[in-house]
């Protein structure tokens, strides 16, 4: 059987910083990590390139966020926080984004809100992968 370090899924995340705060989404009930916060993010679909996946996820998860640039500003690997498919890792491609319209959470999230850097790092409900992004780049 493969171990967690041999199974890697490509994922994308978008970081929107505005007025000293960062846009975060709270996972809705019924989803893995329900009640926890992270940046708008998701898996890259089969046959999809990283940038297309990021644009799709930004639209799906927020409605009003647009990806800035065509390359991630950070790529890192982390253990998947929770999984229905067994232990694996995520290779997370992180992009910057900006608000261009109304922010409306999708079915995955029950709230979109703004946290300061300090709130992200100190809140136990913020997922570790999101804290890693802040620690690495902000």
C-alpha positions in Angstrom: 0.0 0.0 0.0 1.2 3.5 -0.8 2.0 5.8 2.1 0.8 9.4 2.5 4.0 10.8 1.1 3.6 8.9 -2.1 0.0 10.1 -2.8 0.0 13.8 -3.7 -3.0 15.8 -4.9 -2.5 19.2 -6.6 -4.5 21.9 -4.9 -4.9 25.6 -5.3 -5.6 28.5 -2.9 -6.1 32.2 -3.3 -5.0 34.8 -0.8 -6.8 38.1 -0.9 -5.3 40.9 1.3 -7.2 44.1 1.7 -6.8 46.9 4.2 -4.5 44.7 6.4 -6.9 41.7 6.5 -7.2 38.4 4.6 -10.3 36.8 3.2 -11.0 33.4 4.7 -13.8 30.9 4.3 -15.4 28.8 7.0 -16.3 25.3 5.9 -20.0 24.5 6.1 -21.6 21.7 8.1 -21.5 18.3 6.4 -18.1 18.9 4.9 -14.7 17.7 6.1 -13.2 20.4 8.4 -16.7 21.9 9.1 -16.4 25.0 11.1 -12.7 25.5 10.3 -11.3 28.5 8.4 -8.9 28.5 5.4 -8.3 30.5 2.3 -10.6 29.8 -0.6 -9.1 26.7 -2.1 -9.8 23.4 -3.8 -8.4 20.4 -5.8 -7.2 20.6 -9.4 -9.6 18.5 -11.6 -8.2 15.8 -13.8 -6.9 17.3 -17.1 -7.1 20.9 -15.7 -4.0 23.1 -15.5 -3.2 25.0 -12.3 -4.2 28.5 -13.4 -7.5 27.3 -14.8 -8.2 25.4 -11.6 -7.4 28.5 -9.5 -9.7 30.7 -11.6 -12.5 28.2 -11.3 -12.1 27.7 -7.5 -11.9 31.5 -6.9 -15.2 32.0 -8.8 -16.9 28.9 -7.2 -15.9 29.6 -3.6 -16.3 33.4 -3.5 -18.2 34.6 -6.6 -16.3 38.0 -6.4 -12.6 37.2 -6.4 -10.3 37.3 -9.4 -6.9 35.8 -9.6 -4.0 38.2 -10.0 -1.2 37.0 -12.2 -0.6 33.7 -13.9 1.8 32.0 -11.6 1.6 31.0 -7.9 3.7 33.0 -5.5 4.1 30.0 -3.2 4.0 26.2 -3.8 4.4 23.8 -0.8 3.4 20.3 0.2 1.5 19.5 3.4 -0.4 16.6 4.9 -4.1 16.7 3.9 -5.9 17.9 7.1 -8.8 15.5 6.8 -9.7 13.0 4.1 -12.3 10.5 3.0 -9.8 8.8 0.8 -7.1 8.0 3.3 -3.8 9.6 4.2 -2.3 11.8 1.4 -0.6 15.1 0.9 -1.5 18.3 -1.0 0.8 20.2 -3.3 -0.7 23.6 -2.8 -0.2 26.3 -5.5 -1.0 29.6 -3.9 -2.1 32.7 -5.9 -2.9 36.2 -5.0 -6.4 37.6 -5.7 -8.5 40.7 -5.6 -12.1 41.4 -4.9 -13.9 42.5 -8.1 -17.5 41.8 -7.1 -19.9 40.7 -4.4 -18.5 38.0 -2.1 -21.0 35.1 -1.9 -19.9 31.8 -0.4 -20.7 28.6 -2.2 -22.1 25.4 -0.8 -18.7 24.4 0.7 -18.6 27.5 3.0 -21.1 29.0 5.3 -19.2 32.3 5.7 -16.6 34.5 4.0 -15.0 36.9 6.4 -11.8 39.0 7.0 -9.1 38.1 9.5 -5.9 40.0 10.4 -2.6 38.1 10.2 -2.6 37.9 14.0 -6.1 36.4 14.0 -5.2 33.8 11.5 -2.1 32.7 13.4 -3.8 32.6 16.8 -7.2 31.2 16.0 -7.3 27.4 16.6 -10.1 27.1 14.0 -7.8 28.2 11.2 -6.4 25.2 9.3 -2.6 24.7 9.6 -2.0 24.9 5.9 -3.5 28.4 5.8 -1.2 29.4 8.8 1.8 28.1 6.8 1.0 30.5 4.0 0.9 33.5 6.4 4.1 32.4 8.1 6.0 31.8 4.8 4.9 35.0 2.9 3.5 37.6 5.3 
